[in-house]
């Protein structure tokens, strides 16, 4: 990897997978790392810890609430005004899952779809013109998008983007816990649709050689993804399931997955690799559902409308 000074933005970098990948990326002292986080206090604490652990003083945080399109636009605008080194990589890591109730973003979209897909969709488009010609975009997906993986999660149900953004919760006979998990797995399938369509459009509409790849960190017990779980399920997630990292394939510690995610940013051998899916450091095929071109395009088109993306805001043709 080049030793030129460059900036890496990681959404949700204050804890868990994002924090661990930030730590690995910051070990290269030419990297300036920005933690793009909703909670400014926790982000500042994470920055202080990372500087101490890596001896890299070029780590900072910026406020970003992916559940607010206004906040996403504000973040992109503020970043463009700041005197950071050229933007080399954007890691779309932040994600949410709710199994207690239906939550909505500030713009009225179902929260899981809004944060895991729409917020990142807008952020990437707004920052594309600032990413260097051979920069990288990494989208954190999940093996739960693939029913054949038998992860214990319900298989995704991609109907229409509009139905995902504005679900009919009244008529459903399923419990909210199952609905919430399916919304999560569906959002992770959307991450793959986004990755593949974005890679295709960058090739078609720009001269930049920006790579776009998706990443499955595996199951990582003990992380903050269980924030809406019941107390008993939280206990199992935090204290029982971590034992599985010792003997179950693709159940990983945060450290293991964080290193693998960072590798997609720092490994020089991957400079030309795009539109691929990685389970840890291993390139694999994503689910058969994820290669549905029609779904890529319908999600992209609907996302433009939902985010009110203007042609002047993106390098890509609308």
PETAGI-V851906 format. One record per residue. RES is the residue in one small letter. SS is DSSP state (@ for helix, = for strand, . for the rest). PSI is psi in radians with two decimals (* if undefined). Layout:
RES | SS | PSI
RES | SS | PSI
This chain:
x | . | 2.47
x | . | 2.61
x | . | 0.21
x | . | 2.64
x | . | 2.35
x | = | 2.77
x | = | 2.46
x | = | 2.20
x | = | 2.29
x | = | 2.06
x | = | 2.48
x | . | 0.66
x | . | 0.13
x | . | -0.17
x | . | 2.95
x | @ | -2.38
x | @ | -0.77
x | @ | -0.74
x | @ | -0.80
x | @ | -0.68
x | @ | -0.65
x | @ | -0.70
x | @ | -0.75
x | @ | -0.72
x | @ | -0.65
x | @ | -0.21
x | . | -0.33
x | . | 1.92
x | . | -0.07
x | . | -0.16
x | = | 2.22
x | = | 2.17
x | = | 2.25
x | = | 2.12
x | = | 2.00
x | = | 1.82
x | = | 2.68
x | . | -0.71
x | . | 1.82
x | @ | -0.63
x | @ | -0.85
x | @ | -0.61
x | @ | -0.74
x | @ | -0.70
x | @ | -0.72
x | @ | -0.71
x | @ | -0.82
x | @ | -0.74
x | @ | -0.73
x | @ | -0.71
x | @ | -0.72
x | @ | -0.70
x | @ | -0.51
x | @ | -0.26
x | . | 0.39
x | . | 1.97
x | . | -0.14
x | . | 0.95
x | = | 2.30
x | = | 3.12
x | = | 2.70
x | = | 2.54
x | = | 2.26
x | . | 2.09
x | . | 1.82
x | . | -0.18
x | . | 0.12
x | . | 2.00
x | @ | -0.56
x | @ | -0.73
x | @ | -0.68
x | @ | -0.78
x | @ | -0.67
x | @ | -0.74
x | @ | -0.86
x | @ | -0.69
x | @ | -0.76
x | @ | -0.74
x | @ | -0.71
x | @ | -0.41
x | @ | -0.26
x | . | 2.69
x | . | 1.04
x | . | 2.80
x | . | 2.92
x | . | 2.51
x | = | 2.01
x | = | -0.72
x | = | 2.57
x | = | 2.09
x | = | 1.92
x | = | 1.50
x | . | -0.61
x | . | 2.47
x | . | 2.69
x | . | 2.78
x | . | 2.29
x | . | 2.19
x | . | 0.20
x | . | -0.49
x | . | 2.98
x | . | 2.10
x | . | 2.70
x | = | 2.60
x | . | 3.03
x | . | -0.35
x | . | 0.10
x | . | 0.23
x | . | 2.64
x | = | 2.34
x | @ | -0.74
x | @ | -0.83
x | @ | -0.72
x | @ | -0.77
x | @ | -0.90
x | @ | -0.52
x | @ | -1.11
x | @ | -0.79
x | @ | -0.77
x | @ | -0.64
x | @ | -0.85
x | @ | -0.77
x | @ | -0.84
x | @ | -0.82
x | @ | -0.69
x | @ | -0.49
x | @ | -0.11
x | @ | -0.72
x | @ | -0.30
x | @ | -0.22
x | = | 2.37
x | = | 2.73
x | = | -0.54
x | = | 0.63
x | = | -3.09
x | = | 2.52
x | = | 2.26
x | = | 2.24
x | = | 2.13
x | = | 1.97
x | . | -2.49
x | . | 2.52
x | @ | -0.26
x | @ | -0.18
x | @ | -0.24
x | . | 1.90
x | @ | -0.50
x | @ | -0.27
x | @ | -0.32
x | . | 1.05
x | . | -0.12
x | . | -0.06
x | . | 2.62
x | . | 2.56
x | . | 2.61
x | . | 2.73
x | . | 1.52
x | . | 1.87
x | . | -1.39
x | . | 2.67
x | @ | -0.62
x | @ | -0.68
x | @ | -0.57
x | @ | -0.67
x | @ | -0.59
x | . | 1.28
x | . | 2.60
x | . | 1.69
x | . | -0.27
x | . | -0.75
x | . | -0.15
x | . | 2.41
x | . | -0.07
x | . | 2.67
x | . | 2.70
x | @ | -0.52
x | @ | -0.78
x | @ | -0.74
x | @ | -0.78
x | @ | -0.70
x | @ | -0.67
x | @ | -0.65
x | @ | -0.66
x | @ | -0.88
x | @ | -0.60
x | @ | -0.69
x | @ | -0.57
x | @ | -0.53
x | @ | -0.70
x | @ | -0.62
x | @ | -0.65
x | @ | -0.76
x | @ | -0.80
x | @ | -0.81
x | @ | -0.88
x | @ | -0.69
x | @ | -0.67
x | @ | -0.80
x | @ | -0.72
x | @ | -0.75
x | @ | -0.59
x | @ | -0.72
x | @ | -0.72
x | @ | -0.67
x | @ | -0.03
x | . | 2.84
x | . | -0.04
x | . | 2.60
x | . | 0.71
x | . | 2.27
x | = | 2.61
x | = | 2.06
x | = | 2.71
x | = | 2.71
x | = | 2.33
x | = | 1.95
x | . | -0.12
x | . | 3.12
x | = | 2.31
x | . | 1.44
x | . | 2.56
x | . | -0.12
x | . | 3.06
x | @ | 0.07
x | @ | -0.30
x | @ | 0.41
x | . | -0.47
x | . | 0.15
x | . | 2.83
x | . | 2.81
x | @ | -0.69
x | @ | -0.80
x | @ | -0.62
x | @ | -0.72
x | @ | -0.79
x | @ | -0.78
x | @ | -0.73
x | @ | -0.52
x | @ | -0.43
x | @ | -0.90
x | @ | -0.48
x | @ | -0.41
x | @ | -0.50
x | @ | -0.37
x | @ | -0.31
x | @ | -0.43
x | . | -0.08
x | . | 2.21
x | . | 2.47
x | . | 0.38
x | = | 1.96
x | . | 2.75
x | . | 2.80
x | @ | -0.62
x | @ | -0.78
x | @ | -0.86
x | @ | -0.63
x | @ | -0.69
x | @ | -0.68
x | @ | -0.68
x | @ | -0.79
x | @ | -0.59
x | @ | -0.56
x | @ | -0.28
x | @ | -0.65
x | @ | -0.33
x | . | 2.01
x | @ | -0.43
x | @ | -0.26
x | @ | 0.25
x | . | -0.44
x | . | 0.04
x | . | 2.16
x | . | 2.76
x | . | 0.66
x | = | 2.90
x | = | 2.26
x | = | 2.29
x | = | 1.79
x | . | -2.23
x | . | 0.04
x | = | 2.18
x | = | 2.21
x | = | 3.00
x | . | 2.42
x | . | -3.14
x | . | 2.75
x | @ | -0.55
x | @ | -0.53
x | @ | -0.21
x | @ | 0.42
x | . | 1.73
x | @ | -0.63
x | @ | -0.70
x | @ | -0.65
x | @ | -0.88
x | @ | -0.65
x | @ | -0.66
x | @ | -0.73
x | @ | -0.84
x | @ | -0.78
x | @ | -0.61
x | @ | -0.62
x | @ | -0.80
x | @ | -0.76
x | @ | -0.66
x | @ | -0.11
x | . | 0.71
x | . | 2.24
x | . | 2.67
x | @ | -0.64
x | @ | -0.25
x | @ | -0.20
x | . | 2.66
x | . | -0.38
x | . | 2.57
x | . | 2.25
x | . | *
